[in-house]
């Protein structure tokens, strides 16, 4: 095999582009499931009658299961080959979807959702590992990667409207059942359209590392989500702290193992580390504001959930288009500058949201949607180009592990962003409302109203008309202030990200992929295994002079 993506003239043929289309299907399907459930949960709750805690588990158990297993999945992809893991994951996803569609109880539905999250973790690392072989030319790979990631954004955007159509004409299980024929078709066509790529086959899977990574990430995601949703709770804070401790233990173990679950030498490449940090930062900075704005459209402006979901399709479409077109920027500037320029556009959108919301609840919906679209469009290249930089600075045989780190970064960014945004929104709302509560309001109702806007609106229904109007107006003003404040986080985070991209990624390229050991051996048959491992820093026999990590771990 010739050197990939670094000056090779081997261009992808039509079979590769058809294969890309096939790979985009499961990505779109898994993203669709992430948003369609939010629209379906009231219908599911009416039939299965879950408790409040069970309802939260239905929503989040898949994310937690996926995040906890993604590092293991990335290693399995590298070891056993991406096509095999993709097909196995898709088959499991179809089976779990069938179980969810016909779940007779909420407990079974929770179990099915957990299986859905666990089976979906192979899709992204396996898909990108395949794309790196299918598209050996750097420019073609950039386009393929952007389209692959645009499929995820498109699934997120179309989840609410598609879910509305299914729920209007069929029962709630149809949102899961639609995945089954799709999974069957993808599994059957994979053997014909996708290349068979052997995995490294090296080493075993360290079970202790698997358990540490799974438990640590799951605890951090769960503890962080619960603190963000419900405020301070000693038990959830303890779970979060335990998760962080397990992750530290996991990292220490990887440094000691000669054949770790996650090769920490990936982080020696500065562009890899900075691109990974950029993806974490953009999610952390914006996810809290996005969630708050989705609520703002409903509780302040008064749109129904369906109308609010439809309005949010506009910025989502902007994100899809910007993701798909981001490789065009590489014709004129390097990836770091493209990411920085996009981030500045996103920063302008966030500033527009802040200034528009500063006008109060009467801010025009159209203006808010335009600003949100500018923000979503600007930050979209961070994901596609950041992932491209990560992969260009990691060995081809470790694509699964590199992509898994991106998935972990996204999960932890989502947790951190929801916690930060939720805290700022709560403090802003509570402080603003306490200063504007109407006189004559009962102390108990005042306390209830200050907790969240739902409590204020419920309290208003128990009051005389004049007092209810005053309380409602005060609550909407306070919620608008809280939404505005979450965009301060976005502004600050995107400003830091722009500086990081312009400086830290100023020399990063996407056509300098490190050669794999197999490529070096093919180019120079006289290079021995020990010479290869000394250069590449991996694959050395345990205890050899060329493997310092193996010696230090003894």
Secondary structure, 3 states (H helix, E strand, C coil): CCCCCCCCCCCCCHHHHHHHHHHHHHHHHHHHHHHHHHHHHHHHHHHHCCCHHHHHHHHHHHHHHHHHHHHHHHHHHHHHCHHHHHHHHHHHHHHHHHHHHCCCCHHHHHHHHHHHHHHHHHHHHHHHHHHHHHCCCHHHHHHHHHHHHHHHHHHHHHHHHHHHHHHHHCCCCHHHHHHHHHHHHHHHHHHHHCCCCCCCCCCCCCHHHHHHHHHHHHHHHHHHHHHHHHCCCHHHHHHHHHHHHHHHHHHHHHHHCCCCCCCHHHHHCHHHHHHHHHHHHHHHHHHHHHHHHHHHHHHCCCCCHHHHHHHHHHHHHHHHHHHHHHHHHHHCCCHHHHHHHHHHHHHHHHHHHHHHHCCCCCCCHHHHHHHHHHHHHHHHHHHHHHHHHHHHCCCHHHHHHHHHHHHHHHHHHHHHHHHHHHHHHHHHHHHHHHHHCCCCCCHHHHHHHHHCHHHHHHHHCCCCHHHHHHHHHHHHHHHHHHHHHHHHHHHHHHHHHHHHHHHHCCCCCCCCCCCCHHHHHHHCCCCCHHHHHHHHCCCCCCCCCCCHHHHHHC
